[in-house]
Every structure is written in structure tokens, then in C-alpha cells.
Amino acid sequence: MGALPAITLFSALGNFALGLLVLLHKSKSSPIKKSFIVFSFITGFWSLANFFLATTPSFLILSISYAFGTLVAVSAVLWVLLFSRKKISTVILFIFGISAIIFVAISFVPNGLVTEMVVENGYVYFLKNNFLFFFWSLFIGISVFTVWWALWSSMRAAKGIFREQLKFILLGAFGFGGGALLTDVVFPYVGLNYLTILDGTVSLLFTFPAAYAMIRHRFMDVKFALRKGTVFAVTIAIALGLYSYFVFLLSQTTGNIFHIGNDIISIIIIILIAIGFHPLRRMVEYALNAYFFPKRADLRAAANSLNKKLTSTVATIEEMLRTVRDEMRPNLNIEQIDLFIHKAPELWEAVPPISNQAIDIQKGAELISYLSHNFQILIAEELEFRIQEITDENQKTKLSGIKQFCDQYGIAVFIPLFTGDDLFAILTLGPKTNKDAYSIGDIKFLEEVQRNFSFTLGGAILYHRALSRIQQSIKR
């Protein structure tokens, strides 16, 4: 079995696995989830048909491949429209449905999409020089551009986690759609028919980021993934280039002089490249970060800087809040930062000056109770995913109430501050001004702030309360 059939088989198995992974995920069933599972399984069968086409070519298998290729386009459009929250009209369903039925039927008609099977230089390919293939190509092109338009238009208006999900899926859609257009439409028209088997191999570029975005909503950072992916792609390309160059060079110069076989030369070069791969990757990473990717904020350094500023001098609570705002706003791209302190039983007081005067923390009884028993930072957007995943109806009702409170006052993050096991203050953050979600790096930064600020603020409150008692006793 050659390399291309093996890659195609891997793509088929990967699509089946991703569909099964989403099917077994604990999130509740929904039209979006069901449509993705259907899409991934259809894509898996399409790739599997391409595998059999490469190993045992025949018109029947080719017809099955084109039929599943048509269904892949339709199911991709349906899933993307649902996921991007576009309104699916009856007209759109009718047009794509009728088109799918027609092109699936044409796939099995003799001389419908292909006219002749050709064997040339060990490659088997099919001629597609009739007018029906043009209309099929047009249908595939319209489907691809519909997917791109739906994701792009929705991403421009989206914010937070939904925006990050759309970024990931759009990135995969460009790779898959562009690859499919190249292999299924462009290559046949320029005479590269034997390369059309590659269409199934690019399907994972779409299904993998889509499944990843649906399941692992917190651990997403498109810029990080792009940077790391580019680093490894460039490093591997350079390593392969060096390997090919040295194999050619050494085989020409040392073969006759030292009578060393090409196999031994290849093994020596592979060992040398393996030893130098890590330093090479570091060099490529440095070059790309320096000249192509903008430098990211060093949140760990920002957390240390904030801690030093908070502990360097004795300050009032208002001054400490101002320091927190000055350090966090530019690093997280946020404007709204407020602090609420527990003054007495059932009484919480906002530390002035507050960013959002509309917030009535007294109405967040369920929120305060939840934070008191859950010491972790609460990301408001993640509540929707947690509500879908839990089965306890009472817990669902509580989380829904907290989410409603967050939506009402535009709060994106709650940072509970504790002294021991007692919740004594809550730091609230608004959404990011650039509409991005709070990434895992941001959350780690906030966890560092939570630890440091709990200690310094708790000490400041004790100090000011003790000072107040002393002043009152002196007055007496």
C-alpha cells in the first residue's frame, strides 16, 4: 500500500473517531451536535471510498466516492449554518436538498461525471471532460463559499468563546475548502487527475478543529496554535530539505571515495538531523516570533509586577484597586474592573470608584453562595457549557440564575477572594474590548492575581479595621 492510500485510510478513521468522540461527549444532544456527527461520518465514508478507489479502482467505487463527496458538501453547509446561528430558510434547504439528490443520482449514471478510466505510469485516474462535471464543480464551489461566508460573517459579530470557536472552525474550513477545490475542481481541469485522491486527506483539517472547538471550549488560542503549527511545519520542511540536499551531496562525493552505500549515508544523515532537530526548531521559533508573530504580553511578569506594587507600600483599599486596574486593563484588554467587600452578614459594599454602577451585588445571593463553596475563578461564558453537561436539575437552575445575573450586568469573570475558607471580597471583570475570550493563559494570570490579592487585600482590610477601632477608642 502506497503513502497516499495510507494517508486516506488514516483520514477516514480519524473522521469516524471524531464523530464518535462528539457523540459520546457529555454535552446534551442538539441539532448542532447531531448535524456534526452526521457530517463527520459521511466524511469518513467519503475518505474510505477514496481509499478503496486508490487500491482497487473501479467505476462503482468512483460513483460511491462522488456520491459521498456531494453529501459531504451538503452536510458541511447544514452544520456550519446551524453552528454559526444563521437562519436556515426552507428555500435554502430545498435548493441544497434537490441539488444533492440530483448529483448523487448523476454519480451512478454511466458517463455522468466521468467518461474514461486511464492507467498511466502506475497511476489510475478518470477523465472528467463532460458538461455535467462542470455543474458538479460549480455546486461544490458554491457549497465551499457558503461555508466560508457563514463562518466569516458570524465571526465578525461574535464575541468571547463563540468567537474563538468560529476562528478555529474557519481556519479549518479554509484548509479543507481550499484543498477540496484544488483537488476536485482545479486539478482535473489542468490534467492532474491522479492527484484527486488527495481530497479526502484534507478533510481532517476541518473536522478536527470543529470537534476540538465543540468539546474543548476553554483550551483554545488560535494565535498560539498558528504559531506552533507554523514553527513545526517550517522546521520539518527545512529538515527534509537538508536531508535531501545532504543525501544527494554525500552520495555523489563519498560513495566513490569511501565506498559507503547510500543506505548507510541515509542513516548517518537521519541521526545528525534528529540530533539537530530541537536546536533547529528553536532557531525557527525565534525567527518567526521576531519577524512574523507579534510579541505577546508576558502575563507571568505582569502578575509578579502587580504583586510587588501591592506589597511595596501600605495603601488604602481604593489605592490597591487602582493599582489592580492599572496593571490588568492593558494586559487583558478590559475596561470594567470592580471590587465588592463583605462588610457584614448579608451586606456587600462596592469599593469606589466603581466602573459599572448598575451592578447590585445584593441580588446575587446564589452567586455568592456558589463562590463561597467553589474557590475557583468563575468564567461567565463557561456557565452555558456547564449547564449543558450536568444532569442535576437543581444545579442547572442555580447556574442558569447565575448566568442571568452575569448577562444582566455585563460581568465576564468573578474572582473570589478568601481568607482561609471565608469569602471576604469579589473582584469582577467585564468582557474584553476586542471581543476575544479569556484564554487559558489569561485564567492562569487571574489565578495568580487571586492568590496574591487575597493576601494583600485581606491584610489591608484587617489593618484598616484595627486602625478604625483604635481611633474610635481614642475618641472615647
Summary of the structure (lengths in Angstrom):
residues: 476
radius of gyration: 29.5
end to end distance: 94.7
largest distance: 105.8
contacts: 1425
relative contact order: 0.08
helix: 71%
strand: 9%
